[in-house]
Amino acid sequence: FASTPLRHHIHIGRFKSATMIIDDRQITDTLFEAVEQAMQTIVSHLSVSFHFDGSLQRKERFIYPLPALREALLNAVVHRDYANASDIQVKIFDDYLTIFSPGKLYGGLTVADLETDYYQSQTRNKLIAEAFYLTKNIEKYGSGLIRIRKELEGYPNVSFSIEETSGGFLVTFKINEGVNE
């Protein structure tokens, strides 16, 4: 929003193992464009299955619910600590995906609070949250994690966890072995 804006990146890697990176993308753009480009990059690395139900078009089902991934990415961008120069990191593995946002939880919130449906939203970056609210990308009531959990109800083979680690906030979507849709 400044004439010479600070540059913070969204760094996306596709991994075969913790040390074998098979694709790497660093996105630096306006926050709105960065979210769109990041989602396109994430989707390009996800498995998708096609289903036919008699309608004219096939139905696509990605390995993770895309609205949940988008919500987690938006949370990382809107709530990150912009005083921290670290990048938002998205790591995509065969059986799990993580999104790391620099900065610990804000306003006294705890992971235990966020695991309920009854926490009070806290906003570290009021102007960024307002911009994403006005463009209809978010609401400002703290229902993002509730919506993620709701989306995951249709994906019983995917677990979701949140934690504070390494000076930031990490969300993980994991494919559970032995659980079929």
Salt bridges, closest charged atoms under 4 A:
ASP23 OD2 - HIS45 NE2 2.71
ASP24 OD1 - HIS11 NE2 2.57
GLU36 OE2 - ARG70 NH2 2.59
GLU60 OE2 - ARG58 NH2 3.07
GLU71 OE1 - ARG147 NH2 2.78
ASP87 OD2 - HIS11 ND1 3.65
ASP94 OD1 - ARG14 NH2 2.49
ASP94 OD2 - LYS16 NZ 3.14
ASP95 OD2 - LYS174 NZ 3.57
ASP117 OD1 - ARG149 NH2 2.82
GLU130 OE1 - LYS140 NZ 2.33
GLU139 OE2 - ARG147 NH1 3.23
GLU153 OE1 - LYS150 NZ 3.39
GLU181 OE1 - ARG61 NE 2.61
